[in-house]
Amino acid sequence: MFETLAYAGTGQTAAQGGFFIQLVPLIVLFAIFYFFLLRPQTKRQKALENLRNNLKVGDKVITTGGIYGEISYVGDNVVHLKVGKDLKLTVAKAAIAGLQSNPINE
């Protein structure tokens, strides 16, 4: 009877230690997921938000819809793009995908 009590006490601590050992791969997997997927994505989002907040008149940009243009006005939530000789579009700031990397021959 005393032998079973002695083994029962060591069995519980071994079971608790086993639980933590099983938990380690999940923690490692979450860390890998965070550093390779979540962190770079948040960096890109912050960089794009910073770009949108620092737009100025004369910047050449591309929208998420693929429209190239030059900024002629910057408001709080909108920008006016000059896309042709006499054509201006009003687009949301959130629609700006980035600065033009290659100038288009006009």
C-alpha positions in Angstrom: 0.0 0.0 0.0 2.8 2.4 0.8 4.6 1.5 -2.3 1.7 2.6 -4.5 1.5 5.9 -2.7 5.2 6.5 -3.2 5.0 5.7 -7.0 1.8 7.8 -7.3 3.7 10.9 -6.0 6.5 10.5 -8.5 4.1 9.8 -11.3 2.4 13.1 -10.9 5.5 15.1 -11.1 6.6 13.1 -14.2 3.3 13.8 -15.8 3.6 17.5 -15.1 7.1 17.6 -16.5 5.9 15.7 -19.6 3.2 18.3 -20.2 5.8 21.1 -20.3 8.0 19.1 -22.6 5.1 18.6 -24.9 4.4 22.4 -24.8 7.9 23.3 -25.9 7.4 22.4 -29.6 4.2 24.6 -29.7 6.1 27.5 -28.2 8.9 27.1 -30.7 6.4 26.8 -33.6 4.7 30.0 -32.5 8.0 31.8 -32.3 9.0 30.7 -35.8 5.5 31.8 -37.1 5.9 35.2 -35.4 9.4 36.0 -36.6 8.9 34.8 -40.2 5.3 35.8 -40.9 3.8 38.3 -38.5 6.7 40.6 -37.8 7.7 41.2 -41.4 4.1 41.9 -42.3 3.7 44.5 -39.6 7.0 46.1 -40.7 5.6 46.4 -44.3 2.3 47.8 -43.0 4.1 50.5 -40.9 6.4 51.4 -43.8 3.4 51.8 -46.2 1.5 53.9 -43.6 4.6 56.1 -43.1 4.8 56.5 -46.9 1.2 57.5 -47.1 1.5 60.0 -44.3 4.6 61.6 -46.0 3.1 62.1 -49.5 3.7 65.5 -51.0 2.7 67.4 -54.1 4.8 66.3 -57.1 5.4 62.7 -55.9 4.8 60.1 -58.7 2.8 57.2 -57.3 1.0 54.1 -58.3 -2.4 53.1 -56.9 -3.6 49.7 -55.8 -5.7 49.7 -59.0 -2.6 50.1 -61.2 -3.1 53.8 -62.0 0.1 55.8 -62.3 0.0 59.5 -61.6 1.5 62.6 -60.0 0.1 64.1 -56.9 -1.3 67.6 -57.3 -3.1 67.8 -53.9 -2.8 66.0 -50.6 -5.7 66.1 -48.0 -6.3 64.2 -44.8 -7.9 61.1 -46.5 -7.7 61.9 -50.2 -5.1 62.8 -52.9 -5.7 64.3 -56.3 -3.7 62.6 -59.0 -2.8 64.1 -62.3 -2.9 61.1 -64.7 -3.0 62.9 -68.0 -2.7 66.3 -69.6 -6.1 67.5 -68.4 -7.2 64.6 -66.3 -7.2 64.6 -62.5 -8.5 61.8 -60.3 -9.5 62.0 -56.6 -8.4 58.8 -54.8 -8.3 57.7 -51.2 -4.9 57.8 -49.5 -5.3 54.2 -48.6 -5.4 53.4 -52.4 -1.8 54.5 -52.8 0.4 51.4 -53.2 3.7 53.1 -53.4 6.0 55.4 -55.2 6.7 54.9 -58.9 9.9 53.0 -59.3 10.2 53.3 -63.1 9.1 56.5 -64.8 6.7 55.8 -67.7 7.6 57.3 -71.0 4.9 59.8 -71.9 
